[in-house]
Amino acid sequence: MKFLTTETGRKLAYVQTSGAGPGLVFLGGFMSDMSGTKALHLESWCQAQGRAFLRFDYSGHGASSEAFIDGCIGDWAEDAQVLIETLTHGPQILVGSSMGGWISLLIAQRVPARVAGLITIAAAPDFTEDGFWASFNADIRKCLTQEGVVYIPSNYGDPYPISKRLIDDGRAHLLLRKPLEFSFPIRLLQGDEDEDVSVELANKLFAHIKGPDVQLLLLKGADHRFSASNELALTEATILNVIDAIERRT
């Protein structure tokens, strides 16, 4: 594990494997870290393929500096962009899981020349607004405004601390309210038993993205983790499909 210190002073943990390009960059989810099943599996798979790979922790996540409660979508997108632009060479294939799907789409908007292809796994764009804020009743919204943070139950461990900054900043990075168009191959992976990101949201994102090569792959029986053996195998096959699409374009 190594660390990159940004101009803002955030100390970001990462693990990078050298290899052929285009390399893969894995962008994790909300309150997750780079030691999850999907990240480690893809790292091993890339090593076997001889392909470059980068996994990392956003600030406030895993081994990186800062407190999670102080972070927001803008910070984490900035972290990802700095790491990609500093550590990788040439266009990369972004693999974004859940919140990482939102962030990978933001990266693709900001630096499209550095993106060769994009794969999302249960992408959760705009979840701070359409998920958290939309589900809060008047009392919770009042508490958030007055206290600056509320805690909501999580299926993955301790309650999530949701800050007013997270909600406010999320509104500056919403993707489903404005045009979204890309020229590179895009694959959206989604499980039909995902209780955190709905099939309806996956369909909405699929319909919203404009581009010459956009596909939505719906897997029966898959949940939000998307970490079972058949789900990981589909992810591998999807990466190979994107690589083939990239090579056919060049």
N, C-alpha and C positions, 0 to 999 in steps of 0.2 A: 504494500500500500504506500502511495505517495500523496503529497499534498501540494496544491497550488493555491497561493495567496493572491486574491484579486485586488484590484485597485481600491476597492471599498474596505479591504482588510479582512474579508471572509476567507477562512482557511478551508479549502475544499478537498476532501479525501477522494482518491480515485485509484483504480487498478487498470492498467493498460497492457494489452498484448499486441506485439508487432505482427505484421503479416501483410498479405496482399490487400489491395483495395478493389472496389470501395469497401472501407471498413464499416463495422457495425458499432452503433452507439446505443446503449440501453438506457432509457429514461424511466426511472421508477415512479411509484405512486405516492399518494398522500400518506405521510408518516411511515413510509417504508424505507428500506435502505438497500445498498447494493449487494447485500449478502443473501438476498432472497432466492428462491428456487429458480425462477426464470432467468435471472441475471447470471447465476453460476452455471446453469445448464447451457445457456447460449455462449458463455465464455469457453466452456469445454468444447462445445460444438465448433466454434470458430477456430480454436486451437487445432482441432483435428482437420479442419478444412484449410488451415494455413492462412486464415483471414484475420485482419486486424480487428481488435475489439476494445471498446472502452466502456467501463461501468463506473459510476461515481455516486456520491451522496450530495444532495443539495445541502445548502447551509441549514442548520437546525435539524438535520437528519443524520442518522448513523454516526460516523466518526468525524464528520465535518463540524466546524465551529458554529457558534451562535445558538440561541434558544429557539426551539420550534415555534413557540407562541409569538415570537417577534417577526416571523417570516411571512411571506405572501407570494402569490403567483408571480408577480413582477420580479421579485428577488430570485426565485428559483429558475425562472426563464433566463434571467441574466447569468446565473451560475452556469446553466447548461450551455449557453452561447459562448461564454468565456472559455470553458473547458474544450468545447468543440473547435473553436477558432484557434486556440493556443496549442492544443495537443495533437490534433489530427491533421492529415494532409489530404487535400482534395475533397471532392464530394463524398458524403457518408450516407449510409442507410440508417435512418433513425428508427428505433423500435421503442415505442412509447406505451407504457402500461398505465391504464386508468388516468390519473392526473398527468402522468408522463405523456399520454396521448395529447392532452391539451397543450402541454408545454412543447412537444415536438411540432405541433401545428404552428405555434407561435414562432419557433425557430425557423421553420420552413418559410414563413412569411417574411421574416427579417433578413435571412441570409440564404435565399433560394439557391445561390450558386454553390453553397456548401452541402446541399442535399441532393443525393442521387436517387433516393427512393424513401418511402415512408410506410411503416407498418405500425398500426395501433392495435392494442389488445384491450378490449373493453374501454375504449376512449371515453373520457369524462369531461368534455369541454363545458365551460360555464357552470360547473357544479356548485361553485360558491353561491351563485345567484339562483339558479334553477333547482338546485338540490337543497342546500342549507337554508338560505334566506327564504325561499318559497315555502319551506316546511315550518318555519318559525311562527308561532302565534304572537299576538300582540305583547304578551307579557315577556316572552323571550327576547323579542326585538327591543323592548324597553330596557331590559336588563343588559343587553349587549351594548346599547347606546350609553347607558349610565356607567356600567362597570368596565366596559371595554373588552369583555370576554365572557363566553358561556361555555359550558361543558355538555357535550351530547354523547349518548351511548354509542359504542362501537362494537361491531361483531368481531373485532380483531385484537381485543385487549382493553387497555385503559380507555376511559372516555376521551373523545377528541376535544381539545381546547380550540374553540373557534373565536378568533379575535375580530374586533370591529375593523382593524386594518386589513385582515384577510378579505372580508366582505367588500370593503370600499375599494381596495386595490383590484379585486377580481372584476369589478365593474369596468375597470379601465382596459381589461384584456378579454372581454367577451368576443367570441368568434361566430356565434350563430345568428348575430344581428346584422351582419354585413357580408358582402361577397367574399368567397373563399375559393381561389382558383390556383391550381398548380399544374405544371407541365410534366412532372415526373410520375412514375408508377406509385400508386397508393393502394394499400390493402388494409381493410378494416376487419379485424377478427373480433367475434362476439359470441358469447355463450347464451343459449336460450334460457338457462336457469340462473342467470346472473341477477342477484337481488339488489345489487348496488348501482349497476348501470343497466337500464332497460333496453330491450330490443327496439323499442320505439325511439329511444335516443340514438341508437346506432343507425336506424333507418333515416332519422332526421339529418344526422351528420352526412350519411351517404348521399342523400338527396341534395344537401347544401353544397357539397364540394363539387366544383366544376373542374374538369380535366379530361384528357384523352384516354386515361388508363386508371380508372378508379373501380375497385371491387369491394363488395361486402361479403364476408364469409361467415355464415351463421352455423355454429356447431351445436347440435342437439346434445343436451345433458351437461354442457360445460357451465361452470359457475364463474364468479368474478376472479377467482385465483388463477384460473386457466393454467394450472400447473400439473395436471395429470399427464400420464405418458402419452396418450393420444393427442392431448392439447399441445404438448411440447413438440410432438412430431408434426402437427399441422403448422406450428410456428416455423419449424425448420423448413418444411416444404414451401411455405409462403416466402421465406427469405430467398430460397433458390429460385422461385418463380419471379421475384422482383429482380434478382441478379440477371436472370435470363432476359427479362424485359429491358433492363438497362443495356445489356450487351447487344440486343437486337436494334437498339436505337443508335448505337455508335458505329 
